[in-house]
Every structure is written in C-alpha cells, then in structure tokens.
Amino acid sequence: MRKTRKFLLGPEGETNFYHVVSRVAGRELLFGDEDKEIFHIVLLKQLEFSGLRALAWCFMGNHFHLLLEVPDKEAATKGWKDEDYIKRLGVLRSEWSTHQLLGEVAMYRENGHTEGVSEIAERVKTRMFDLSKFMKELKMKMTLAYNNAHERRGALWEGRFKSVLLECGDAVRSVAAYIDLNPIRAGLVEDPADYRWCSYAAAVAGVKGARQGLTFAVMSKQGVAWRAVVAEYRCLLFGSGEERLGGETVDGTVRWKGGVTQQRIEEVWAAGGKLSLAEALRCRVRYFSDGAVLGGQRYVDEFFEQKRAHFGCRRSDGGRKMRAAEWGKLRTLRDLRKSILVK
C-alpha cells in the first residue's frame, strides 16, 4: 500500500503525533559520537524554529528515530503578525541563507516596502508546523554538516523518511519506549540510560525538554512532574518483574541485563503464544515503521473513513489486530504479513 506523504498525514485542525525514521544511504555505520552531537544540536534548533516538539528521539550509527508532536498550524499561529514570523526566523540566524533573508527584511523595512516583508513572513509560515518541511530541512542540514565535517560530497540519506501516524495514548507511549530501546536492540548498552544520544538518557541526566517530552508521552497531558512517571516509564522499558541486579544507574534504579533472543521469539511462537509488550519492544517492530497508522480501533477506523477513497471497495474498516505480541488495544492500518518482529 504505497501512498503519498499527504495521504498519511493526520486530521487537519488537530495536533498529530508521528514516529519518523530515516536511514543513511547504503545503511553504513557513518555516525560517530561527534556526528551524533552535531545532529542533536541541528535537531534542537530546527525544532525551535518549526514549532514541532520531539517527545522521544534516538540517534544511531546509521539511522535516527523521532517521536514528533505537530500542532495544527492555523491554531498555533492564530493572531501572529509578520513580525512574529520574522522573529522566529531569527532562530536560524547563523545559517548563511537565513542571514541573507534577514538582510532582505532589513532592506525592505528601510525602504518602507511592507509588502516585501509580508511576502517573506508568508514564506516562513509555510515552513513551520509542517512535518514534511521539517524533515526535509533537518535532513538537508545534517547532510551539509556531515559532509563538511568529513570532507564528503553527495547524498547522505536513503530516500524519503518513513512515518507512522500515532494516536495520543498507548501508541505514543509504546513508540517512545521502542525508540529509547534502540541501543539495547543493537547491543550497545544494557540500559538506555547509558546511551547518551537517546531521550531517556537525556531525561535521566536532568534535561528539561527530554523530561517534559517523555512525561507527556507517558501521561498524555502537560504539567506532570518527571518524578511521577519515571518509575512507570522504566517499567515499560524493562517489563514489570524483569529487572535484574547489575549495578545502579544515575537515577538510582537497577540495570537490566540481556534482551530477547531470536530463539526466545521462535520458542514462544512455536508454543502458540505471544511475546509480552516489554519483550516485543526489544525487537524491531515493523508496525512502528510500516504500519501507516497506529492507535485504538476507533482512531484507526476514523482515519480509514476519512481516506476511504484510497482503499479498495472490499475493505470495510481500518483497524487491524497486531500479531506476535500482547499489544493490548492497539491496532494498525496495515496488516503486515511477514517479519512483524525481528531481533
């Protein structure tokens, strides 16, 4: 079911949530520690400009994951004047192209050319609160930064990014944990708190934005303290009763050792059983990258009804049950047939 990016966008007039993934061309392990630090800086600046928020993130050697909150553009910019857009543009002042654009603004103001200022403000608006524009600029800027640092030329990324529309609640919560568990799946650490370039490690280290993002992902509301959700989130990361002693982390909890082996997966399936949610999140879950839409039955069905013209006449509803693990009430738009979970 290959569809356009526009088809996969959430309902207009609402705040929507997306899991996005992008990989480097050839899937080579290109990014070292310094590259990941640069990527983090580029990401934070692009988030500040665009108006999007990252609830969770993880930068790996050849790809990255982001859990993004995308507010409705018209609601977010209601009452904004030209000056508000120009001010937001100032976030990117250090970039040569933006510096030139701000120079044009200064010239127009000096000449009393208000129409020119308004035209630039409108161009800025089209770049804000927009998932596709955000990802295009982010990947382009990371390409420039990486190529400059390594005296390299050419494309960096493997085509377009993947995205899955998520319902706020169980879907967002599960995907946040899935993203933070990337370094465990890769065998890099025994605890994501020890992997500097993921949102959980940042939250444990006291980074305010990371704590606010993960707190919202867990609770689906603002204004909750990190200390009120850290135990619940860690339980989601490791599974109730599955932690094993291995030394204390910086937040005072114990490390969990080991993951889910392919043998364990096959044994459970051979017995006709399903993996627990905690076990499944330590596998590569194709629903989270290829499922198109993830949420409760009603949420996925409503999306299906809004986009019915894109489906065949034989299909009567949207939500499909997810196989291979205990997913609770989560449903997916795409009924994937092969390799649902991969170690």
C-alpha positions in Angstrom: 0.0 0.0 0.0 2.3 2.7 -1.3 0.7 6.0 -0.7 1.7 9.7 -0.9 3.0 11.5 2.1 -0.1 13.7 2.1 -2.3 10.7 2.4 -0.5 9.6 5.6 -1.0 13.0 7.3 -3.3 13.2 10.4 -6.6 15.1 10.5 -6.4 18.8 9.8 -7.2 21.2 12.7 -5.7 18.8 15.3 -2.4 18.2 17.0 -0.9 15.0 15.5 1.9 12.6 16.5 4.3 10.8 14.3 7.1 8.2 14.5 9.6 9.1 11.8 12.7 7.1 10.8 15.4 7.9 8.3 18.5 5.8 7.4 21.7 6.7 5.6 22.3 5.5 2.0 23.7 2.0 2.0 22.9 1.8 5.7 26.6 2.2 6.5 27.6 3.0 10.1 28.7 6.5 9.4 27.8 8.5 12.5 30.3 8.6 15.3 29.9 10.3 18.7 30.8 13.8 17.4 28.3 13.4 14.5 25.5 12.5 16.9 26.3 15.5 19.0 26.1 17.7 15.9 22.8 16.1 14.9 21.4 16.8 18.3 22.3 20.5 18.0 20.8 20.7 14.5 17.7 19.0 15.7 17.1 21.3 18.6 17.5 24.4 16.5 15.2 23.0 13.8 12.5 22.1 16.4 12.7 25.6 17.9 12.2 27.2 14.5 9.5 24.8 13.2 7.2 24.7 16.3 7.3 20.9 16.4 8.3 19.1 19.6 10.3 15.9 20.0 8.8 13.7 22.7 11.4 11.0 22.2 14.5 10.5 20.0 17.5 8.3 19.3 20.5 8.8 17.1 22.2 5.6 15.9 25.2 4.9 13.8 23.2 4.7 10.5 19.7 6.0 11.3 17.6 8.1 13.6 14.2 7.8 15.2 12.0 10.8 16.3 8.6 10.9 18.0 7.2 14.2 17.0 4.3 16.3 18.1 3.0 18.5 15.3 0.5 21.2 16.3 -2.2 22.5 13.9 -0.6 25.4 12.0 -3.6 27.7 11.9 -4.3 27.3 15.6 -0.7 27.7 16.6 -0.2 30.9 14.6 -3.6 32.5 15.3 -3.1 36.2 15.9 0.5 36.2 14.6 1.7 39.2 12.7 4.6 39.5 10.2 7.0 40.4 13.0 6.3 37.2 14.8 7.4 35.1 11.8 10.4 37.2 11.2 11.4 36.8 14.9 11.1 33.1 14.6 13.3 33.2 11.5 16.0 34.7 13.8 16.4 31.3 15.4 18.3 30.2 12.3 20.3 33.5 12.0 23.6 31.7 12.0 22.8 30.0 8.7 24.0 31.8 5.6 20.7 31.6 3.7 18.8 32.9 6.7 21.3 35.7 7.3 20.7 36.8 3.7 16.9 36.6 4.1 17.1 38.7 7.2 19.2 41.2 5.3 16.4 41.4 2.7 13.9 42.1 5.6 16.1 44.9 6.9 16.3 46.4 3.4 12.5 46.3 2.8 11.9 47.9 6.2 14.4 50.7 5.4 12.6 51.4 2.1 9.1 51.1 3.6 8.4 48.1 1.5 5.9 46.4 3.8 4.7 44.0 1.0 8.2 42.5 0.7 8.3 41.9 4.5 4.9 40.3 4.4 5.9 38.0 1.5 8.9 36.8 3.4 6.8 36.3 6.5 4.4 34.1 4.5 7.3 32.0 3.2 8.4 31.5 6.8 4.9 30.4 7.7 4.9 27.6 5.1 8.0 26.1 6.7 6.5 26.0 10.2 4.3 23.3 11.9 4.8 21.0 8.9 6.2 17.5 9.2 7.4 17.2 5.6 9.1 20.6 5.6 10.6 19.9 8.9 12.1 16.6 7.9 13.3 18.0 4.5 15.2 20.8 6.2 16.5 18.6 9.1 18.0 16.0 6.7 19.4 18.7 4.4 21.2 20.5 7.2 22.5 17.3 8.7 23.9 16.3 5.2 25.6 19.7 4.9 27.1 19.4 8.5 28.2 15.8 8.0 29.7 16.4 4.5 31.5 19.5 5.7 33.0 17.7 8.8 34.2 14.7 6.8 35.1 16.5 3.5 32.5 14.4 1.8 30.1 15.1 -1.1 26.8 13.7 -2.3 23.6 12.4 -0.8 23.6 11.1 2.8 20.1 9.7 3.3 18.4 6.7 1.8 15.4 8.3 0.0 12.4 9.6 1.9 11.8 9.2 5.6 9.2 6.7 6.9 6.4 7.9 9.1 3.6 6.4 11.1 0.7 8.4 12.4 0.1 7.7 16.1 -2.9 8.2 18.5 -2.0 10.0 21.6 -2.1 7.4 24.4 -1.0 3.8 24.3 0.5 4.2 20.8 2.6 7.2 21.6 3.7 5.7 24.9 4.8 2.4 23.3 6.6 4.1 20.5 8.5 6.3 22.9 9.8 3.2 24.8 10.6 1.5 21.5 12.7 4.4 20.4 14.6 4.6 23.7 15.3 0.8 23.5 17.2 1.1 20.2 20.6 0.9 21.8 19.6 -2.2 23.7 18.4 -3.9 20.5 21.7 -3.0 18.9 23.7 -4.5 21.8 25.4 -1.2 22.6 24.3 -0.9 26.2 22.4 -2.8 28.9 20.4 0.2 29.9 19.3 3.1 27.6 20.3 5.5 30.4 23.9 4.7 29.5 23.4 5.7 25.8 23.9 9.4 25.6 22.0 10.0 22.4 18.5 8.9 23.3 15.7 10.8 25.1 15.7 8.6 28.2 19.4 9.1 28.9 18.8 12.9 28.5 15.8 12.8 30.9 17.8 10.8 33.5 20.6 13.4 33.2 18.1 16.1 34.0 17.5 17.7 30.6 14.2 19.6 31.0 13.0 19.2 27.4 13.6 15.4 27.4 11.8 15.0 30.7 8.8 17.1 29.5 8.6 15.1 26.3 8.7 11.7 27.9 6.3 12.8 30.6 3.8 13.8 28.0 4.3 10.6 26.1 3.6 8.5 29.2 0.7 10.6 30.7 -0.8 12.3 27.5 -1.0 15.6 29.4 1.1 18.5 30.4 2.1 19.7 33.8 3.1 16.3 35.4 6.4 16.1 37.2 9.1 13.7 35.8 9.4 12.0 39.2 5.8 11.0 39.0 6.3 9.0 35.8 9.9 7.8 35.8 9.1 4.5 37.5 6.1 3.8 35.2 8.2 4.5 32.1 11.1 2.4 33.3 8.7 -0.4 33.9 7.5 -0.1 30.3 11.1 -0.1 29.1 12.1 -3.2 31.0 8.8 -5.0 31.9 7.3 -5.5 35.3 9.3 -8.0 37.4 12.0 -8.4 34.6 14.8 -6.2 36.1 17.9 -8.0 37.3 20.6 -6.7 39.5 23.6 -5.2 37.7 24.6 -2.1 39.5 22.8 1.2 40.0 22.2 3.8 37.2 22.4 7.5 37.9 18.7 7.7 38.8 19.1 5.0 41.5 17.4 2.1 39.7 19.0 -1.2 38.6 20.3 -2.2 35.2 18.5 -4.8 33.2 20.8 -7.3 31.5 20.1 -9.1 28.3 17.4 -8.9 25.7 15.1 -11.1 23.6 16.9 -13.6 21.5 15.6 -15.0 18.2 15.5 -18.4 19.9 13.2 -17.0 22.6 10.9 -15.5 19.9 10.7 -18.7 18.0 10.1 -20.8 21.1 7.1 -18.6 22.1 5.6 -18.7 18.6 6.1 -22.4 18.3 4.2 -22.9 21.5 1.3 -20.8 20.1 2.0 -17.9 22.5 2.8 -14.2 22.2 5.6 -12.1 23.5 4.9 -9.6 26.2 4.8 -5.9 25.3 8.2 -5.4 27.0 9.7 -8.3 25.1 8.3 -7.1 21.8 9.7 -3.6 22.2 13.2 -5.0 22.4 12.7 -6.4 18.9 12.4 -4.5 15.6 8.7 -3.9 15.3 7.7 -3.3 11.7 4.3 -2.0 12.8 6.1 1.1 14.2 7.8 1.9 10.9 5.5 0.4 8.2 2.0 0.3 9.8 1.0 3.7 8.5 -1.4 4.5 11.4 -1.3 3.1 15.0 -3.9 3.6 17.7 -7.1 2.2 19.1 -9.7 0.6 16.9 -11.8 3.8 16.7 -8.9 6.0 15.9 -7.7 3.9 13.0 -11.3 3.4 11.7 -11.9 7.1 11.7 -8.7 7.7 9.7 -9.8 5.0 7.3 -13.2 6.6 6.8 -11.6 10.0 6.1 -9.3 8.4 3.5 -11.7 5.7 2.1 -11.1 6.8 -1.5 -7.6 5.5 -1.2 -8.7 1.9 -0.4 -10.4 -0.8 -2.4 -14.1 -1.3 -2.3 -13.8 -4.6 -0.5 -12.3 -3.1 2.7 -14.9 -2.1 5.2 -12.9 -0.9 8.2 -9.5 0.3 9.1 -8.1 -1.2 12.3 -6.3 -4.5 12.0 -5.2 -6.6 15.0 -1.5 -6.7 15.6 0.1 -10.1 15.7 3.0 -11.8 17.5 2.8 -10.0 20.9 0.4 -8.7 23.6 -0.4 -5.3 22.1 -3.5 -4.6 24.2 -6.0 -2.4 22.4 -3.5 -1.1 19.8 -4.5 -1.6 16.1 -2.7 -0.8 12.9 -3.9 0.3 9.5 -1.7 -2.1 7.6 -2.0 -5.8 8.1 1.7 -6.7 7.7 2.2 -10.3 6.8 5.9 -11.1 7.1 8.6 -10.4 9.7 6.5 -8.5 12.2 9.2 -8.8 14.9 12.9 -9.1 14.0 15.6 -9.4 16.6 
